[in-house]
């Protein structure tokens, strides 16, 4: 193990300095091969779950460093070992379940079992990170390996598994959609029904992960997603209209539902009733919990206003009041909700409305603003247009 660590450090330094170059027989390629295969071999023999987790963590670090040096044979060894790791972990979890049923089960044993289950979750978490690294590195070329792994991964979505385990499995296929959407199309029949079901799961973390994935499938699914549009909307509305939808524990799932609703309009507008969907979407804005999604959604809103989207603005600017309210809240609440570029575009739109709309119409558009928001927005709009100050205060 010390030799492996020493080699790992030399390889890391070499790659960082840009000198890990050369053909398949180069020193650094051989060193990469030695380290990866040594880790995989050691992992296969390791009986202690906690140490297995550490090894998987380090293997993922090594893969990220060795990206340009990885070979197909190394990937084959890693994939075979992942199958073994998942199988062994499943076996150990079954044993833990059986221990729950013993006559001498007590509080101390319950605490031990809880700790062991957390170790199993860590193992699976690192497996997920390794697979996402490999998908990012090899993209569609990794698909044959993922085909082999899918019988091991898809069952983890089942409700009897823990929240973390279910999220890990969903995120692996989310990564596939993001990195190589065309290759992911073959998984639509298997994955989309599972994603749709999980999007209404009682656990908010599973719900959020599934809704995030549903947005990706909607964005990249092209015609494959069309038959699922109706059910997707129904599932999203269940989340958005839930009594406790915007409670802190549910808000990230809510925000991802809003984001996915916007993507369905953007990429499948011909399959929906926009006159109903857009007001419902607009009424949910702004979103504030899932910050990455917030920036994307608020940028989408800005783009729709810039192109004078009829469904968004409504007959006779019916929804302009809500648009101005959302813009003001986003601009006044801080830069976490919007990029600097989008904020500047929002300000330019508001200035244009202020200049071109009749005074009464503009006053009506600002009628939903709180006094403090109105003051802050007036201050923002009064800044010189060529000022170098950030528009978000």
Residue, then its C-alpha position, 0 to 999 in steps of 0.5 A: x500500500x505505501x508503494x501504491x500511495x507513492x506512485x499515486x502521488x507521483x502520477x498526480x504531480x506529473x499530470x498537474x505539471x503536464x508531463x504525463x504524456x506519451x504512448x501506451x508504453x510510457x512510464x506514466x501510462x504504466x504507473x496509471x495502470x499499476x495504481x488503478x489495477x492495484x486498487x481494484x485488486x486490493x478492493x476485491x480482497x478487502x473484507x471491511x466495509x469502511x475500508x472498501x469505502x475509502x478505497x472506492x473514494x481514492x479510486x475515484x480520485x485516481x480516475x479523475x487524475x488519470x482521465x487521459x491515461x485510462x485504457x479500456x482494460x482498466x475500465x473493464x476491471x473497474x466495471x467488473x469490480x463494481x458489480x462485485x462491490x454492489x453484489x457484496x454490499x447487497x449481501x451484507x445488507x440482507x445479513x443486517x436485515x436478518x440481524x434485526x429479527x434476532x431474539x437478542x436484538x437490543x438498543x446497542x445492536x440497533x446502533x451498530x446496525x445503523x452505523x453499518x448501514x451508513x457504511x454501506x450507503x457510503x460504499x454505494x455513494x462512491x460507486x455512483x461517483x466512480x460511474x459518473x466520472x467514467x460517464x463524463x470521461x468516456x461519454x457514449x463509449x461507456x454505454x456498453x459497460x453501463x448496459x452490463x451494470x444497469x441490472x445492478x443499478x436499476x433495482x436500487x431505485x426500489x422503495x425498500x432501499x434508503x433515500x441516499x441509495x435511491x438518489x445515487x442510482x437516479x443520479x447515475x442515469x441523470x449523468x448519462x442524459x447530461x453527458x451523452x443524451x443520444x446514447x441515453x435514449x435507449x434507457x427511456x423505456x426503462x428509466x422514465x416510468x421510474x423517474x415519473x413514479x419517484x417524482x411524487x415520492x414521499x421522501x423530498x430528497x428522492x422527489x427532488x432528484x427525480x424531478x431534476x432528472x425528469x427535467x433532463x429527460x424532457x430537455x434531451x428526450x426529443x420525440x421520445x418524451x412526447x408520450x410522457x408529457x401528460x403524465x409528467x405534467x400531472x406529477x409536477x402539479x401534484x408537487x406544486x399544489x401540495x399543501x406543504x410544497x414550500x416548506x423548507x424540507x420540500x422547497x428544493x423539490x418544488x423548485x425542481x418541479x418548477x424548472x421542469x415545468x418550464x423545460x416542458x413548455x420550452x421543448x414540448x410546447x406543441x404538446x401542452x396547453x400553454x394558456x394553462x401551463x404558462x400562468x401556472x409556471x409564472x405563478x410559482x416564480x421566483x424560486x429560491x431554494x435550488x440556486x442552480x435551477x433558480x438561475x436557469x429558470x429566471x434566465x428563461x423568464x427573461x428570454x421569454x419577456x425579451x421575445x415578447x412571448x404572448x403566452x407569458x405576457x398574456x392578452x393586453x399585458x395581463x401578466x406583466x404585473x407578475x413579471x415585474x414582481x418576479x424581476x423586482x424580487x430577484x433583483x432585490x434579493x441578491x445575486x444568488x438567484x440570477x447571474x449578473x448578465x441576466x440581471x442586466x437584461x432584466x433591468x434593461x427590460x424594466x427600463x424599456x417598459x418604464x419608458x414605453x408603457x403608458x404611465x398608468x400601465x406601468x403603475x399598474x405593473x408595479x402594483x404587486x411590489x412591496x414598498x421596500x421593493x419599489x424603493x430598491x427597484x427605483x434605485x436600481x433603474x435610476x443607475x446610469x445604464x453604462x455604470x460599471x456597478x453590479x445591478x444586483x445589490 
